[in-house]
Amino acid sequence: MKEKILKNQSIKVKMTMVLIVIMASTILLSICINILMIEPYYVFKEKKNITQVYDSINHLLNTKGADNNSYKISKIVREYNYRMLIVNNENGQVVYSSEGKQGLMYNDMISTLEDMRKIKRQISEKGYAVVSGSDKESTGTSINLLGYFDNGYAVVINTPMESIQTSAVLSGRFTAYVGALLIVAGGIAMYIYSKQFTKPIEEMAAAANRMSNLDFDVKVIDCGEDELGHLGESLNELSSKLEYTISELKTANNELRQDIEQKVQIDEMRTEFLSHVSHELKTPIALIQGYAEGLKDNVSADEESREFYCDVIADEAKKMNRMVQKLLTLNQIEFGNHQVSMERFNIQELIQNMLSANTIFFQKENITVEFHEPPTYVWADEFMIEEVFGNYLSNARNHVLKNGRIAISFQRIENDLRVTVFNSGSHIPEEDLDKLWVKFYKVDKARTREYGGSGIGLSIVAATMKAHGKQYGVNNVEGGVEFYFDVDCANA
């Protein structure tokens, strides 16, 4: 069981590790993309924005001129945080400068015009060119738009890239820190959440383990609608089908064994049966015949004697009827006419019901009955096992001492359940123990005759247990005698 728990824990660990690897890979990929791709993306975006600013200002200059639109031009420049210089190309006069006339753009105008001459061909195509260049006051790289407006003014728009490089580094670090926290939190959350997956797996593993021990009462409960729920339903269906199949296999196995044994024993059993029947019926038939002839010949004229004769005849007829019924039952079992039908049933409930049926007799004779076993399921022919226990209980009831004790107990022997019936009383002579199972054998003929025993009950027990292929027997124990028989335990 401990090994299984460790395996279940390993599933949790595996699920947690997979999540951590996926999260770590995603965060690492995000950091790499952030570091490698943010600058090209920024350049692309800024070139597009700087072009839009050029078009907006060009439109303003064409409509109202630079003097009338100075405020709007400043607003546009501040919105994008650009630096801009507009120069009248004819006289070199500064029309607009975001840095003032002593700023960077003003002082570097000569070099800027030189740059514009170098890319004059590109400028002539669109009226402007967007290039990357070196910022004179810093080591960073900048993006510059160099060109001319429609009115002939030269324009330089500049934006540094140092800020985006710094932002990319800071963003990468921040992503790494947040990612580490997310990995830890996600791993803990996944480990806890994974119990929802492993719990039904543990229940199904326990159910399968009980099924491997032939305990088919187990069912997987709380089956959901997901794949694990379908698996639980399949296990429940498998349990029911296995119980039915094993029942059929056990029945078929017993039938096959009986067929083989029947061919060997049939002739011997027939001869023995006829011999015992003729012997046992001889005495009651003679009594019935004698008393019947006495009545016919009016041997006794008084009413009381005739009543006695009739009672004797009726009593002997009843004993013969009971004996014939038991002989028929025994004959059916021994000759295989009564097939053993293996089924799973609660033997504790069967015994409890039979004890309840005899409660009045036990109370009348002041007999103490002890039976405290829990519900126990076995594989056997329920009707035949009821007959076996009934014979044991009847035997114990007829031989227990007055004010004595009868005790029924269970004992697990490997895959079998042994049922023992004890009664306080005199021991059976050792030489007679093995003969008890022989048809019509009686240890104490006088006592047997007293309670109407025929000597067939224990023979039925022997035949029944042989048909089941199980052990049975009797032992003298301290304080009395105990009889026992074995059956297959259902959860063996």
N, C-alpha and C positions, 0 to 999 in steps of 0.2 A: 504493500500500500504506500509505503514511504517513497519507493521508486517512482510510482505513478504520480505522486504529488510533485516530485522533483521535475518530472517530465512536463507536468502542467505549468510549473513555474518557468521552465525553459521556454514554453510557448509565449508566456507573458514577456519574458526578456527578449525573445526574438522579435515579437511585434513592436516592442519599445525601441529596440535597436534599429529596426527597419525605418520607423518613423524618424528617429534621430538622424540617420544617414540621409533620408530624403530631405529633411529640413535643412541639414547642414549643407548638402549639395545645392539646394535651391538658394540659400543665403550666400554661399560662396559664388555661385554663378551670378547672383545679383550684384555682389561687390565687384566682380570682374567686369561685368557689363557697365556698371557705374563708372569704374575707373577708365576703361578703354573707350567707351562709346559716348560718354557725356560731352567730352570736348568736341569731337566731330559734330555731334548733334547741335551743340551750342553754336559752333561756327556756322553751320547750315542755317540755323534759326536766326542768328544775328545778321547774316548776309541778307536774308529775306526781310527782316525788320528795317535794316538800314536803307534798303532799296525803297521800302514803303515810305520812310521818312523823307527820302529824296523826292519822291513823287509828290508827297503832300506839300512840301515847301515850294517845289517848282510850280505847283498849281497856285499857291498863294502869291508868289512873285509875279505870275502872269496876270493875275486879276487886279491886285492893288499895289504891288511894288513892295520893296523891302521895308521902307519907312513906315508904311501903314500897317504892316504885319509883323513888326518886331516882337510884339507881345505874344502873338500866336506862335511865332517861330520858337521863342524861348520856352513856351509851354510844351511844345512838341519835343524839344531837346531834353527838357527836364524829365518828361514822362518816360523817355527811354534811357535817360542818364548818359547821353552822348555828349561829345565835344564837337563843336562845329565852327567853321570859319568860312565866311562868304566874302569874296573880294571882287571888286570891279576890275575886270580883266583889261580894260582900256587904260585906266589911270593908276591901277594898283591900290586904290583906296579900299580900306576895309569897310564893307557894308554891314557885317554882323560878326561878332566873335563871342562865343560862350565863355571864353577865358579872359576877356578883356584884351586891350591892345598890347599888353605886356605878357600875355600868356604863351603857353607852349605853341599853340597853333599859329599865333602871330609871328613869333620869332623864327619858326621853322618854315615859313611860307616859301622862302626861296628854294629850300630843298624839296618842298612839296611840289612846287611848280616844275622842278627838274624831274621829279617822279612822274608827274603828269605828262611831261613830254616823252618820257620813255614808253608810256603805255598809251600814247596818243592814238594809235590804231584801234585799240580796244575801246577808247573813249568815243572815237568818231562813230562807232557802230551804234551805241546806245545813248551816248551823251554822258556816260559815266562808266567807271570800272571799280569793282570791289576787289581789293587786294589785302593780303596780310603783310604786315610790316613790323619793324622794331620801334618800340616806344622809346623816345630819347631820354625821358626822365626815369625810366624804370627798365628793368631787365626783362619784363614780360613782353609778350607778343600782343599786337593789337590788330584790329580789323579796320581798314580805311576804305571809305568811298571817295574817289577822286573823279571830278567831272565838271560839267558846265550846265547851268540852267538854260532854259530856252531864251532868256533875255541876255545871255552872254556872260553872266557872272560865273566866276570859278568857285567851286565849293569843295571843302574837305570836311568829311564827317568821320570821327574817330571814336572807337570804343575799345578799352583795354580787355585783354583775356585773362589777366592775372587773377581776377576775382573768381572766374569760373573754375580755374585750376585749383584754387584753394578750396572752393566749395566742393569740388569732386573728391578731394582728399578727406575733407571733414565728413562728407556724406558717406564715404566708404567706411570710415572709422565708426561713425554712428550706426550704420547698418550692421557692422560686425558686433558691436556691443549689444544692440537690440537682438540680433540673431542668436547670440550666445544665451541671452536670457530666455528667448523663445524656445531654444532647443532644450534647456533644462526644464522649463515649465511644461513644454509639450511632452517630454519624456515621462515626467511624473504623471501628467494627466493620462497619457496613453497607458502607463502601467496600471493605473487604477481602473481605467475604463475597460482594459482588456479582461478584467474579471468577468464582465458580462458575457464574454465569449468562452472563457475557460470553465465557468461554472456549469453550463449545460453539458460541456464535454466531459467534466468530471462525473456528472450524474449519469450520462450514458455509459461511461467506462465502468461505473459501479454496477449499473444494470446488466451490462454485458458480462461482467465477472460473475454475478449471481446466476445468469442464464447458463454460463459454462458449468456451474454446479447443479444444473437441472432444476433451478428454482424459477418457475415460470410465472409466479405471482407478481413479480416485479414489473412495473410499468414506468415509462418515462413520462413525467407530468410536465405541465406548462410548456407544451410544444408550441413554438411560435410559428410565424408564417415564412420565416427565412429558411436557408438551406439547413441550418442546424435543427430547426423544427421538423423539416421533412425527414431528416435522419432519425430523429427521435420517434416519429410515427412509424418509420420502417422497422426500427428495433421492436416496437410494440407488436407490429404485425408478425415479425419474425418469431417473437416469443410465443404467440398463439399458435402459429403453424408448427413450431418445433414441439410444443406440448402434444398437439394432435398427432404428429408424425411419430414421436417416441411411443405414444400410446399404441399406435398401430404396429410398430416394430416389436414392442414387447409382447403384444398379443400374438403376432405371427411367430415370434421366437418360441413362445410356449406351445403353440399349436404344432410346430415342427418337432419339438422335443417329445411331445406326447405321441405323435404319430409313430415315431421311431420306437419308443418304449412299448407302445400298445401292441405292436406286432409280436413282440417277444413274450409279453405277459398274458395275452388274452386266453390262451388255452389253460394255463395254470390257474388263472383267476376263476375261470368258469368251473373247473373241477372243484376247487376249494370252496367256491360259493355254494354249490349244490350240497356239498358235504355238510357244511355248517348249518345251512338252512334246514336240512332234514333233521339234524340233531336238535336244533333249538325248537323246532315246531313239534317235535315228538311229544314233549311233556304237556304243553297246553292243549294239543289236540286230544291226547289221552284223557285229560281232565274234562274237557268239554264233552267228549264222547261218553265217559263214565257217568257224569251227572245228567246228561241228557237221557241216557238209558234208564237211569234211576227215576227220573221224572216220568218217563213213559211207562215204566213198570209199577209206578205208585209205591216206590220203596218207602217213602215217608208220606203218610197220609195227612199230617198236620200242615197248616198254612205256613207256619214259620219255617219249617224245613224246606218246603218247596220254594219259599222266598230266598232262602240261603242258597239253594241249588242254582236258582236263576242268577243270583248275584255273582256266584263263582263263574258261571258260564259267560256272563257279560264282561266280568273283569278279565278273564283269560282272553276273550275275543278282542278286547281293547288292547291288551298287551301284544297280542299277535298282530293287530293292525299297526301299532306303533313300530313294531319290529319290522314288518313288511315295508312300511314307508321308509325307514332308515336303510333297509337293505336295498331298496330301489335307488335311494340317493347315493349310497355307496357304490352300487353297480354302475350308475351313470358316470360317476367320477372315475372309477377304476377302468372302465371300458372306453372312456373318452367321449361318451355321449354328451357329457356336460362340458362344453368348451370353456376354458379359462378366459374371461374377458378382462384384460388389464385396463384399469382405470385409476385415476388419481382421486383420492378421497381423504377426509379427515378421520383417522382411526380413533382419535380421542373422543370425537363427537359420537361415533358409533358405539363405543364402550359405555359412554355416559348414558346414552339412551337405554341400553340393555340393563344397566344397573338401576336406573329409575323404574323400569318395568318390574324389577324384583324387590322394590323397596318394602312392600307389605310383608313379604316372606322374611326379609332380614329383620324387620322390626319385631315380627312375631317370635322369631327364634333368638332375638336379642344378639344378633350378629353385627359386629363392627366391620364396615367396609371402608377401606382406605384407597383413594384414587385421586391424585393431585397433579396429574401430568398436564402440560400445556397443549394447545392444539398442534397436532402433528400430521403432516400429509404423507401418504405412502402410495406405492403402486401395487395393486393386486386386484383380484376379483372381489368386489365388496360383498356380494351375497355369500360367497363361499367363506370369506374370512369371518363374516358374522356367524356362520354355522360353526366354525372352529372355536371362536371365542364363546359362543353359546354352550358348546359341549364342555369346555373348560370350566365355565362358570357353574353349569349344572353339576359337574363332578365335584367342584369345590363346595357347593351348597349342600350336596348330599353327604359329604365326608367331613365337613368342618365340625369341630366340637361345639356343643351348645354354649352360648355366650362367648363363642370364639371370634376369630378375626379372619377376614379375607382381604388381601392386598393385591392391587394390580399396579404394575410399574413398567416403565419403558427403559430400555438401555440401548445406546447407539453402539453398534459393532461394525466398524468400517462403513460400508455402504448400506448396511441393513439396520432395521429397527427390530429389537427383540422385545416382545410383549410377554410379561411374566405374570402368572396367576398363582398366588400363594394362599393356602388355607391352613390354619392351625389344626393339628390333629395327629393321629398316629402315623408313623412312617410306613411306607410300603416295603415289604421284604425285598432285599436286593436282587434275589433270584427272579422276582416277578416283574422287575422294572421294564425289561425288554419285551416281556410278553403282553404288556398292557395294550399294545397296538394291534395285537392279533384279533381278528374278528371272533366275537363270542367268548373271549377269555374274561374270566371274572376272578379277582383275587379272593374276595369274600362273597361266596355265592349266596349265603343266607341274607347278608345285608343288601346285596344287589337285588335279590328277589323282593326284599322288603319295600324298596322304593321304586320297583318296577324297571330296573335297569336291564338292558338286553346285551350289553357288552359290544355294541356296535359303534357307539359315539366316538370313542377314541380311534377306532378303525377309520371312521370318516375323516377325523383330523389327520391321520397319517396319509390317507389317500389324497386329501386336499393339498397338504403341504408338499407331497411328492409332485403333484400336478403343477405346483408353483415353482418347484425346484429349490425349496428352502428348508432350513433346519427346523426341527421340533424335538421335544423331549420332556423328561421329567427327572427331578432330583429330590432326594430327601435332604432337607435342610433343618437347621435348628428350629425346633418348635412346630414343624409340620412338613408339608410337601408343596413343591412348586412345579407347575407345568409351564412350558414356554413354546413360542413359535416365532419365526422370523419373516419379515416382509421387506421389500425394497423401500428404502427411504426416498421420498420424492425429491429432497434437496441434497442428495448424496453427491 
